[in-house]
């Protein structure tokens, strides 16, 4: 196979696009993913509350390691909540960006 044939083969567009009605059970899968996302957000709220408590306890008791761990937990749980809340937008953004590659 020549180099030109290889490049043409790699540049071939198979014409595959996302199809919303292609498989049965898509509505159930969307519902399950939404429930998992909600569970993750609820867990992030719990982690944020616990981490804030550890941060406050460490600060008031002079435990510098506990205070640092509490701060770290607050930032991690806030970041997780941000990503979980923005999951649809992030996936849609990169899916659209990926569909523009030619």
Secondary structure in CASP SS format (residue, H / E / C, confidence):
PFRMAT SS
TARGET T0000
AUTHOR 0000-0000-0000
METHOD secondary structure of the structure
MODEL  1
X C 1.00
X C 1.00
X H 1.00
X H 1.00
X H 1.00
X H 1.00
X H 1.00
X H 1.00
X H 1.00
X H 1.00
X C 1.00
X C 1.00
X C 1.00
X C 1.00
X C 1.00
X C 1.00
X C 1.00
X C 1.00
X C 1.00
X C 1.00
X C 1.00
X C 1.00
X C 1.00
X C 1.00
X C 1.00
X H 1.00
X H 1.00
X H 1.00
X H 1.00
X H 1.00
X H 1.00
X H 1.00
X H 1.00
X H 1.00
X H 1.00
X H 1.00
X H 1.00
X H 1.00
X H 1.00
X H 1.00
X H 1.00
X H 1.00
X H 1.00
X H 1.00
X H 1.00
X H 1.00
X H 1.00
X H 1.00
X H 1.00
X H 1.00
X H 1.00
X H 1.00
X H 1.00
X H 1.00
X H 1.00
X H 1.00
X H 1.00
X H 1.00
X H 1.00
X H 1.00
X H 1.00
X C 1.00
X C 1.00
X H 1.00
X H 1.00
X H 1.00
X H 1.00
X H 1.00
X H 1.00
X H 1.00
X H 1.00
X H 1.00
X H 1.00
X H 1.00
X H 1.00
X H 1.00
X H 1.00
X H 1.00
X H 1.00
X H 1.00
X H 1.00
X H 1.00
X H 1.00
X H 1.00
X H 1.00
X C 1.00
X H 1.00
X H 1.00
X H 1.00
X H 1.00
X H 1.00
X H 1.00
X H 1.00
X H 1.00
X H 1.00
X H 1.00
X H 1.00
X H 1.00
X H 1.00
X C 1.00
X C 1.00
X C 1.00
END
